[in-house]
Amino acid sequence: MILSTHGVLASQIASASFLLDLYPNAAVAYSLRKLRTLYTGNAIRVRRSSDNTEQNIGFTALGNLDTATLLSFCGSGNGFVTTWYDQSGSGKNAIQTTAANQPQIVNGGSILVDANNKPQLTMGGNRNLFVDTSLTINQPFTPIAVAQPLLSAGFEFVFDSTGANRVTTFSFNDQKPAIFAGIALTGSNTHTRAQHLYFSIYNTTNSFLFLDNVQVISGNAGSSNYGNMTLGKPGDSIGKSSEYIFYSSNQYSNRLGIQTNINSYYAIY
């Protein structure tokens, strides 16, 4: 039993701030932290490089990724994510069956982390995960992500979809963020390589993108809907990521609360 200084279970303190307890009904939700008290599954499934054995990795009592188990499993080698489990309750896991395309989480016996020592997945190039193809969501919808762009060349996609809906970073020429649901809507600010919190609302002519709690886009992003979602995009992808959440509703009224919860954990801005 893990107790706080006031005699309260540490797991109870953590559950009080679980994002999907506070703001439920996400369509899908992937994170390297626990998002919902009633979720009893694992965070990720990892393949180790030494013998290609796979193992599920769960959470600690405080809702953090169980990094001790992860390191023990991978040893001095590398670890790659084959499955990122959906914590929403929808059961739509994000999967990559091709070994060369699996996001990396352990390198040479060390967990890949952000500037605040929180675990990250390396998603660049062809390293991405495909969400259950039965997922189709109509506007309005709210994609949210914690991700860090590479800003190397070409386009980098946080989310991608065959329905042409994207939260992107334009990494050639202007390096500006954008959203797209049939109509490209680009922000005016220049992007950086830092970790960012992307909060976008697709609602046809009333669409928005908030980058680190600053509105950088508003207007008409088009009327396409979401299907065959990919975390990242084959060939062009965001560099690193820790969390993806997708609501099949307009979460504008909950924006500040959702962003505050995410930023309190990741300390992005």
N, C-alpha and C positions, 0 to 999 in steps of 0.2 A: 504494500500500500504506500503510495507516494503522497505525502502531506505537505501543504504549504505552511507558512509560519503561523497561520491562523487556524490550523487544524482542518482545513478544507481539502478534499481530494484534489490533487493537481489536475486530474482528468476532468473534473467538474469545472475548473477554471477555464481549461482549454475549450470544453464544449460550449461554454457560454459565449465564445467568440467565433465559433465555426460559422463560416460564411453562409452556407446553405441552411443552417438553422435560422439565421436572421433573415435571409432573403431566399426563400425556397422556390421550388418549381422550375429549376433549370432543366433545359431539354437534355443537355449533356454537360459533364463537368470533369475535367482532368487536372490533377494537381499533385505536386510533390509534398503537399501537406494535407491533412485530413480536413474535409469540407463539411461533413455532416455527421452528427452524433449517431444516427441510426445506421450509418454505413459501416458494415463489419468486414468488408473485403480488403484487398490489398491495394497498394498504390500502383505498383508496376511489376511486370515480369521481366527478368533480366537474364541475358545469355552471357556467360563468361567466355573469354577468349581461349582459355587454357585447354578446354575439352568440349566447348559448345553446349555444356549442360545449362539448363534453364531453372530458375527458381523465382517464386513470388517473393516480393519485398513489401512488408506492411508498414505500420506506423508505430511510434512509441506511445506511451500513455498520454503524453502531452500533444499528440497529433502531428508530430514531426515525422519525416521519413526515417525509417529504421536504418540509419547509416552504418551502425555497428554490424548488423546482419549482412548488409550489402557488402561491406569491406571484407568480412570474413568469407563470404561466398566467392568474391572475385579474386581474393588473394593479391598477388603482385601483378596480375594481368589487367585486362580491360573488361569493361562491362557494357553491354548494349541492350537497349530496351526493345523487347519484342511486342509487349502489350502495355498500354497505359489504360488503367481501368477507369471506367465511367462511374463516378461517385453520385450521380444524380438519382439513381434508382431506375433509369431507363435500360441499363444493361447494354449500352452501345459503346463497346470498348474500341479504342484506337489501336490498330494492329499493323505491324510490318513483318512480313514473313521472309523477305529477302535479306539475308545477313548483311550484305554490303550497304544496305539502305537503312539499317536500324540506327536510331539516334544513340549517341554514346553518353554514358553517365559516369563511368570510371575509366581513368587513364593511368596505366602503370601503377595500380594500387592506390590511387588517390581519387576521391570523388570530385567531379567537376562542380565548382561552386561559383556564385556571383560575388560581387564586391562585399556583400554582407555575410558571406560564408553560408548561404543557402544553396542547396543542390540545384543544378540546372541540367537540362539535356542539350547536347550539341545537335542542332537540327540542320546545319548548312548543306548545300549541294543537294544530293538526292536522299539525304537522311530525313525521313518524314514518316508520318503515321496516317493510316486510312481509317476513317470512322465507318461504322456499320452503314452499308449502302442504303438501308431502308429509311434512313433519316432524311426527311424532307420537311422544311419549315418555310411557311409563308410570311411575308412582311405583315406587321412590324416584328423585328427581332433584334436582339442585343448581344453581339459577340464581345467578349472581354478577354484580354490576354496579358500576361506578364512575359515580355520577350525582349531580347537584345539583338539588334541587327548587326550583320557583318559589314554592310556598306562597301562591298567590293566592286561588283559589276552586275549589270542587269537588274531585274526586279527581285525583290524579296517579299515573300508572302507569309503573313502570320496565319491566316486562314485562307484556304482556297476551296472552290466548289465548281462542279461542272455547270452550275447555274450562273457562273460568272460573278459571284459575290466575293469580294476580297477586302481584307484590311491589309494594306500593303505599305512598304517603304520604297519609294522610287530611289534606287541607289546609284543610278547613273545620271550625270548632269546635275539635277537640282537637289537630289537626296531629300525629297519632301514626302510626307505621309499622304496617303490617299485611301478612299473607300470607293468601291465599285460594285454596282448591281445593275449593270447595263449602261450606266453613264459614269464616266471617270470624274471624280470630285476630289481635287487635290488641294492640300493646305499650302499656306504661304511660308511656313517656317522651315528651316533646314533641320534635318534629322541628325542624330549623333549615334555613336556606337554604344552608348550607355544602355542599361536596362530601362525599359519603359513600361508604363501601364497604359494599354490601349483600351479605351471604352468607347465602343461605337454603337450607334442606333441607326438601323436601317428602317426608314419609314417614308419611302418614296421621296416626295418633295420636301419633307421635313426630317432629313437625315443629318446625323452629327458624328464627329469623331473628337473625343477628348483625349489628349496626350498628356499624361501626368497631371491630370486635373485641370488642364488648360484646353478650352475649346479651340481647335485648330481648323475645323471644317464644319460648315453647315450648308444645306441646300439640297438639291435633287441628285441622288445617287442612282436613280433608276428604279425599276419595279420588279426586277428579277427576284426569284426566290432561291432558297438554299437546298441543295441536294448533293449527295456524294462528297461530303466534307473531307478535306485533308488538313491535317495540322502541318503547316508548311506546304510546299508545293514541289513536286518532282522537278529537279533541274534548277529551280530558283526558290530559295527558302530563307527564312529568318535564321539568324545565327544560333541563338540559344533561347531556351524557354523553360518556364517553371510552372505555368498555370494557363489553362484555357477553360473558359466557361461560356456557355451559349444559352441564352433565354429565348424562348419562342414567344416573346412579348416585348413591349416597350417598357424598359426599366428606367426611363428618364427620371421618374419621381424618386427612385431609390438610388440614383447615381452616386450621390455624395456618401451615403452610407456604405454602399458596396466598395467604392474606391477607398474610403477610410479604412475598412476592414483589410483590404488587400495591402494597402500601403503600410498599415501598422505592422504587418508581418514581414514584408519585404523591404521596407524603408527605401522606396524608390525616389521619392521627392520630398 
